[in-house]
């Protein structure tokens, strides 16, 4: 496709056997002044020929294609000439399972194939797809001069749309008025987070403190992600359901396209899974989990924000710190994209800034049970 963008534009190659998907993706990406669609290909063999003559900054890759499937092509790219790859998949059980394998093989992110039915659908798809392209272009996949990150100018909601903020005086009071309970671990991540979360969760023992996770991921894929983690980790890992009890030895993953909030009743916690507008342009949003954890768990909470582009979670991490919880940010050197942790650090929300390999131990060292009697079993 021809383009009038400048040389600084992010060059994207679209690889999908569907002509309509290639057309929609091309239209959306070309509409962003920071992005140039350098071409599209119907299969991996055509794409390989294009890559030999011009290296894209980002590849949008279909998983299920004829001749050579996207997962096989991805593995070849990563072994021969690593390029940031965004997987474009359908909402099917097979597609979600292959997407998890693709993320493990080196893909930086995943989107669902755009289904544009109305003007609002087009606007929503464009915002998500262009954000993903920009994040992928800055991922630490190969050695090249990084472009300065430009923050998107579209209006975005903050956590206030679902959970009202509290005053500094109220936050200070919560440090001593929230009852002592079992500790709660909260984790938030975006681009590069699937593997970062796996690295952290694999360090937790089977009887680890109750753990809640928000990973920016489309609806339909979080169940497969939870199944993969459940097979890798000692604790039980599951996609969260509304009303689930939050208990030791269990990791709950926020479902795609739904917010997850921590609720407390006495000394016990549950999660609420809710509809609602996107917050920080994400649903689920890390800030929603973190703010609810700050207001309901306070000093019982230990939280970490991991790799990802944007600022989701930065405000919430600070709120957890202000209500007496312990807070951690992943350091720049081990992040795929140092966006969310950077924002949290600059806002003063992180008490510790650590490489990925040390975060699990830090979580456990600050999440010791506060009482000696055993936790109630259910």
Secondary structure, 3 states (H helix, E strand, C coil): CCCCCCCCCEEEEEECCCHHHHHHHHHHHHCCCCEEEEEEECCHHHHHHHHHHCCCCEEEEECCCCCCCHHHHHHHHHHHCCCEEEEEECCCHHHHHHHHHHHHHCCCEEEECCCCCCHHHHHHHHHHHHHHHHHHHCCCCCCCCCCCCCCCCCCCCCHHHCCCCCCHHHHHHHHHHCCCCCCEEEEEECCCHHHHHHHHHCCCCCCCCEEEEEECCCCCCHHHHHHHHHHHCCCEEEECCCCCEECCCEEEECCCCCEEEEEEECCEEEEEEECCCCECCECCCHHHHHHHHHHHCHHHEEEEECCECCCCCHHHHHHHHHCCCEEEEECHHHCCCECHHHHHHHCCCCCEEECHHHHHHHHHHCCCCCCCCCCCCC
